[in-house]
Amino acid sequence: MFVITMAGESRRFTEAGYAVPKYRLPLHGDCVFAHAVRSFARYFAGEDFLFAFRAAKDVESFVRAECRKLKIVHPHFVALERATSGQAETAVLALDAAGVPDDEPVTIFNIDTFRPGYRHPEFAASHTDGFLEVFLGHGENWSFVREKQGEPGVVAETAEKRAISELCCTGLYHFAGAGDFRWAFENPTEPEGTAEQRERYVAPLYNALIARGRTIRHVIVPRSSVVFCGTPEDYEEIAASRDVAEQLASPSQLQSVHAQ
């Protein structure tokens, strides 16, 4: 199951003068919502998709209409009546409201990042309790992964807005079972840093599973394979980019490259 969280307030866009929510903004012949969700087009026919959003006028009708246009066969919708403490709480409330069983694998993603041609790594179905996507980067405005010494690809620690390595998260988080995600949410490790104290992010939840002996892995992808649209500056830059327009218009070509 893919869980798409979209319950944020888009405050930066509102403050920048945008009159509609970020996910509705037009972008290269479509809208931000469609480009984000189309990242998982290869799974539209067979996987369940769970959309979590704030209850407000026309939001659910918009999401349902977009799902029909994208031809998602098994969409599910949860309208949240209140603001949440962050993406992690949004996801757990949606899973509970939808009655998702504990043994259901879940992949959590946001509504302002694009991953054209995404496909699960081969190991996703076995030999791991979860994984995160990462790219090599710098700065502090990311979730981060520190690799376990002597075990390439195995996660020793995750952190939010603390650069514990150069492995920056793309925002895609996979858990082998919804029950693991629920347990980690209810039994988190002690928050480190102000970001983790202020908001319930998904990435730090892996620390509780790692402390419990679970195996969490990471997958490194090229920075160029990820398009971020989280700020007005991001949006305006990619809206003006011909390269991004071509990247978003050719997901089938990207899928073929990834499949090789």
C-alpha positions as CSV (number, residue, x, y, z in Angstrom):
1,M,0.0,0.0,0.0
2,F,1.1,3.5,-0.8
3,V,0.2,6.2,1.8
4,I,0.2,9.7,0.3
5,T,0.1,12.3,3.1
6,M,-1.2,15.7,2.2
7,A,-2.5,17.2,5.4
8,G,0.0,20.1,5.7
9,E,-1.1,23.7,5.6
10,S,1.1,24.9,2.7
11,R,2.0,27.9,4.9
12,R,5.0,29.0,2.9
13,F,2.9,29.1,-0.3
14,T,0.1,31.0,1.4
15,E,2.6,33.5,2.9
16,A,4.1,33.9,-0.6
17,G,0.7,34.9,-2.0
18,Y,-0.5,31.7,-3.6
19,A,-4.3,31.4,-3.4
20,V,-4.6,27.6,-3.8
21,P,-3.0,24.8,-1.9
22,K,0.4,23.7,-3.2
23,Y,-0.8,20.3,-4.5
24,R,-3.3,22.1,-6.8
25,L,-0.8,24.4,-8.5
26,P,-0.4,24.0,-12.3
27,L,2.8,22.5,-13.4
28,H,3.9,21.5,-16.9
29,G,0.5,20.6,-18.2
30,D,-0.8,19.0,-15.0
31,C,-0.9,19.8,-11.3
32,V,1.6,19.2,-8.5
33,F,-0.6,16.4,-7.1
34,A,-0.7,14.5,-10.3
35,H,3.1,14.7,-10.8
36,A,3.8,13.5,-7.3
37,V,1.3,10.5,-7.4
38,R,2.3,9.6,-11.0
39,S,5.7,8.7,-9.5
40,F,4.1,5.3,-8.8
41,A,2.3,4.8,-12.0
42,R,3.6,1.2,-12.5
43,Y,1.6,0.3,-9.3
44,F,-1.7,2.0,-10.2
45,A,-3.4,-1.3,-11.4
46,G,-2.4,-3.6,-8.6
47,E,-1.6,-1.7,-5.4
48,D,-3.8,0.1,-2.9
49,F,-3.3,3.9,-2.6
50,L,-4.4,5.7,0.6
51,F,-4.7,9.5,0.5
52,A,-4.8,11.4,3.8
53,F,-5.9,15.0,3.7
54,R,-7.6,17.6,5.9
55,A,-11.4,17.7,5.7
56,A,-12.2,20.9,3.9
57,K,-14.4,22.1,1.1
58,D,-13.8,20.4,-2.3
59,V,-10.6,18.6,-1.2
60,E,-11.9,15.1,-1.3
61,S,-13.7,15.7,-4.6
62,F,-10.5,17.1,-6.1
63,V,-8.5,14.0,-4.9
64,R,-11.1,11.6,-6.2
65,A,-11.2,13.3,-9.6
66,E,-7.4,13.2,-9.9
67,C,-7.4,9.5,-9.0
68,R,-9.9,8.8,-11.7
69,K,-7.8,10.7,-14.3
70,L,-4.7,8.8,-13.2
71,K,-6.6,5.5,-13.4
72,I,-5.7,4.4,-9.9
73,V,-7.7,1.2,-9.5
74,H,-7.7,0.9,-5.7
75,P,-7.8,4.4,-4.1
76,H,-8.8,5.0,-0.5
77,F,-9.5,8.3,1.1
78,V,-9.3,9.6,4.7
79,A,-10.4,13.1,5.6
80,L,-8.8,14.2,8.9
81,E,-10.8,16.6,11.0
82,R,-7.9,18.2,12.8
83,A,-4.3,19.3,12.3
84,T,-1.7,16.6,13.1
85,S,1.7,16.8,14.8
86,G,3.4,15.9,11.5
87,Q,3.6,13.4,8.7
88,A,4.0,10.4,11.0
89,E,0.8,11.1,12.8
90,T,-1.0,11.8,9.6
91,A,0.0,8.5,8.2
92,V,-0.9,6.5,11.4
93,L,-4.3,8.1,11.7
94,A,-5.0,7.3,8.0
95,L,-3.9,3.7,8.4
96,D,-6.1,3.3,11.5
97,A,-9.1,5.0,9.9
98,A,-8.8,2.8,6.8
99,G,-8.4,-0.4,8.9
100,V,-5.1,-1.3,7.3
101,P,-3.9,-4.6,8.8
102,D,-0.6,-4.8,10.6
103,D,1.0,-7.2,8.1
104,E,0.3,-4.9,5.1
105,P,3.5,-3.4,3.7
106,V,3.3,0.4,3.5
107,T,5.3,3.0,1.5
108,I,4.8,6.6,2.8
109,F,5.4,9.5,0.5
110,N,4.5,13.2,0.4
111,I,2.6,15.3,-2.1
112,D,5.4,17.7,-3.1
113,T,8.2,15.5,-4.4
114,F,8.3,13.7,-7.7
115,R,10.1,10.4,-8.5
116,P,9.4,9.7,-12.2
117,G,9.6,6.0,-13.0
118,Y,9.9,4.8,-9.4
119,R,10.0,1.1,-8.7
120,H,10.6,-0.8,-5.5
121,P,14.1,-2.3,-5.0
122,E,14.3,-6.0,-5.5
123,F,14.9,-6.7,-1.8
124,A,11.7,-4.8,-0.7
125,A,9.7,-8.0,-0.6
126,S,12.1,-9.9,1.7
127,H,15.2,-9.7,3.8
128,T,14.4,-6.3,5.3
129,D,12.1,-4.7,7.8
130,G,12.0,-1.4,5.9
131,F,14.0,0.9,3.7
132,L,14.5,4.6,2.9
133,E,15.6,6.2,-0.3
134,V,18.6,8.6,-0.1
135,F,20.8,10.7,-2.3
136,L,24.2,12.2,-1.7
137,G,23.8,15.8,-0.6
138,H,24.6,18.6,1.8
139,G,22.8,21.0,4.1
140,E,20.6,20.6,7.2
141,N,17.1,20.7,5.7
142,W,16.7,17.0,5.2
143,S,16.1,13.7,6.9
144,F,19.4,11.8,7.2
145,V,20.7,8.3,7.3
146,R,23.9,7.0,8.9
147,E,25.1,3.7,7.5
148,K,26.1,0.9,9.8
149,Q,29.9,0.5,9.8
150,G,31.1,-2.5,7.8
151,E,27.6,-3.3,6.5
152,P,27.0,-1.3,3.3
153,G,23.3,-0.4,2.7
154,V,22.3,-1.1,6.3
155,V,21.0,1.8,8.4
156,A,22.5,2.4,11.8
157,E,20.7,5.7,12.6
158,T,18.3,8.2,11.1
159,A,18.0,11.9,12.0
160,E,15.8,14.8,11.2
161,K,17.4,18.1,10.2
162,R,20.7,16.9,11.7
163,A,23.4,16.1,9.1
164,I,24.8,12.9,10.5
165,S,26.1,11.9,7.0
166,E,25.8,12.9,3.4
167,L,22.9,10.5,2.9
168,C,19.8,12.7,2.5
169,C,16.3,11.2,2.3
170,T,14.1,11.7,-0.7
171,G,11.0,11.4,1.4
172,L,10.1,7.9,0.5
173,Y,9.8,5.5,3.5
174,H,8.9,1.9,3.4
175,F,7.9,-0.4,6.3
176,A,7.5,-4.2,5.8
177,G,4.3,-4.0,7.9
178,A,1.9,-1.3,9.0
179,G,2.2,-2.8,12.5
180,D,5.9,-2.0,12.7
181,F,5.1,1.6,11.7
182,R,2.4,1.8,14.4
183,W,4.6,0.3,17.0
184,A,7.5,2.7,16.3
185,F,5.1,5.7,16.4
186,E,3.9,4.6,19.8
187,N,7.4,3.8,21.1
188,P,9.8,6.3,19.6
189,T,13.3,6.8,20.7
190,E,14.1,10.0,22.6
191,P,14.0,12.9,20.1
192,E,17.3,14.4,19.1
193,G,17.4,18.1,18.2
194,T,14.7,20.7,18.0
195,A,13.1,19.4,14.7
196,E,12.3,16.0,16.2
197,Q,11.0,17.6,19.4
198,R,8.8,20.0,17.5
199,E,7.2,17.6,15.0
200,R,6.5,13.9,14.4
201,Y,8.6,13.0,11.3
202,V,8.6,9.5,9.8
203,A,12.4,9.0,9.4
204,P,13.3,9.1,13.1
205,L,10.8,6.2,13.7
206,Y,13.2,3.8,12.2
207,N,15.5,4.3,15.2
208,A,13.0,2.5,17.4
209,L,12.9,-0.4,15.0
210,I,16.7,-0.5,14.8
211,A,17.0,-0.6,18.6
212,R,14.5,-3.5,18.5
213,G,16.9,-5.5,16.3
214,R,15.1,-4.9,13.0
215,T,17.0,-4.5,9.7
216,I,16.5,-1.2,7.9
217,R,18.2,-0.6,4.6
218,H,18.8,2.4,2.4
219,V,18.8,2.8,-1.4
220,I,21.0,5.5,-3.0
221,V,19.4,7.1,-6.0
222,P,20.8,9.9,-8.2
223,R,19.9,13.4,-7.0
224,S,18.8,14.1,-10.6
225,S,16.0,11.4,-10.3
226,V,14.2,13.4,-7.6
227,V,12.3,16.7,-8.1
228,F,11.5,18.6,-5.0
229,C,8.6,21.0,-5.0
230,G,8.3,21.8,-1.3
231,T,8.8,25.6,-1.3
232,P,7.6,28.5,-3.5
233,E,11.2,28.8,-4.7
234,D,11.3,25.1,-5.7
235,Y,8.0,25.4,-7.5
236,E,9.0,28.5,-9.5
237,E,12.4,27.0,-10.4
238,I,11.0,23.8,-11.8
239,A,8.1,25.5,-13.4
240,A,10.6,27.4,-15.5
241,S,12.8,24.4,-16.2
242,R,12.5,22.7,-19.6
243,D,14.6,19.8,-18.3
244,V,12.1,19.1,-15.6
245,A,9.3,19.3,-18.1
246,E,10.9,16.7,-20.2
247,Q,11.7,14.5,-17.2
248,L,8.1,14.6,-16.0
249,A,6.7,14.0,-19.5
250,S,8.7,10.8,-20.0
251,P,8.1,8.5,-17.1
252,S,8.0,5.4,-19.3
253,Q,11.5,6.1,-20.6
254,L,12.7,6.5,-17.0
255,Q,11.0,3.2,-16.0
256,S,12.9,1.4,-18.8
257,V,16.2,2.8,-17.6
258,H,15.5,1.7,-14.0
259,A,14.5,-1.7,-15.2
260,Q,17.8,-2.4,-16.8
